[in-house]
Amino acid sequence: YLTGLLFNALLCVDLLLLGHSSLLTPLLSTSTPPLLPALLLQYQLTRRLLESALITRHGAGKMHLLHLLFALAYYPALSLSTVVAPRNPPRWVALSGMWLFLWASLHQHSCHRILAALRSPATNSPATRNLTITSNPTTATDLTTTSQSERYGLPRGDWFELVSSPHYLAEFLLYVGLFVCSGGNYLLGMNCTYQVLNFALVCTPPTHAWYKKNFPDYPSERRIFIPYIY
């Protein structure tokens, strides 16, 4: 997130100082410059960096090197995609995309706070049922009561009442908001397609299966990724 944040910040400064766009344009015309998607992305990267540092309770697992390299390249590429081949949509379209982005961002933050609270050893809320495991919740099979293990609970509240991985659903809606805000930038559209396939087919099914395996009373109405459908 730090790499993406710094790269995107330089891009925003470039847009402002070199005159490719103006913060006042949305107020003075019926079109929105490519700066708006870049600013929204800057907000998202800043929020996620702060969440990772101050809210998220990281487990003992380590990130794979390939995953790290992909992330280092992905966020600068995403930043560039907000301004490459820009389209100036009508103001109401851009603002609709902005509100979708901010709405999804709010829910993602809420879901991350819920998950962080559940990973606390002191979690003992009536809204959750704790269990102690030794590995990542997407692959856990060994239950234990050792002091070195981590505790997890059944998440409740916000979009967790609808799907097992609402933070991924919110992430996808964030990118849809950027796509709409940009007026249909084809690169952002390709990113949306990649994200929905990645989240729906790779990231979320193991988590849903883990919850159902380890919580016999797991709500049957919760879907994997898309509320009421999948």
Secondary structure, DSSP 8 states (H G I E B T S, - for coil): -HHHHHHHHHHHHHHHHTTS--TTHHHHSSB--THHHHHHHHHHHHHHHHHHHHT----S----HHHHHHHHHHHHHHHHHTTSS----BHHHHHHHHHHHHHHHHHHHHHHHHHHHHTSTT---TT---EEESS-TTT---B---TTSEEE----SGGGGTBS-HHHHHHHHHHHHHHHHTTS-HHHHHHHHHHHHHIIIIIHHHHHHHHHHH-TT--TT-BSSSTTT-
